[in-house]
């Protein structure tokens, strides 16, 4: 990967006076040119849970990471590192003393984004043609497509996750966590989740799970194994 990609890091600026403390957000833009080979080495830490193929698992504990946008992956790692996103499983593994600094994070997310996706990810229980599928389609198109795309392709520049190929149970669990306040997300996403009831969210996740993954992004078969870890 030749081109550099950009990540935004956030901090706080505290300005003290005798009677007033002003706190303002600082946005720092840093550019990195990722090293794919180095990212492969770093990914060995991640592969213990996410699997060498980065396909996660069907019960929703671990998401499919393969093929995800680099800026989306980076944001999640930084959010977990700084405590914005709570994940007891991930927290120890994203710390600088474990995985490295920003360059190492850039390397590993770039490597993950190049991995072919699972051609047989776990879809929801309601296939096309069912009432629940149609209800999910309606909810998705009305509330989700403007950010995640008509086909779940997401947007790297705007840091909207790619939903294509994501396991149904993972999406469903994350929507439940957002709905209950256990996970903090962008205010627009939070507003949408709060507006929909649990059944609508479940149906929307089911609909998204049936998005077709472009053939060029998929592994040759479900038995494909990452040759970098054989």
Secondary structure, DSSP 8 states (H G I E B T S, - for coil): --S-EEEEEEEEEEEE-SS-EEEEEEEEEEEE---HHHHHHHHHHHHHHH-TT----TTSSS---TT--HHHHHHHHHHHHHTSS--HHHHTTSSHHHH-SHHHHHHHHHHHHHS-B-TT----SS-TTSHHHHHHHHHHHHHTHHHH-TTS--BTTTTB---TT--HHHHHHHHHHHHHTSS---HHHHHHHHHS-HHHHHHHHHHHTT----GGGB-SSTT---GGG-
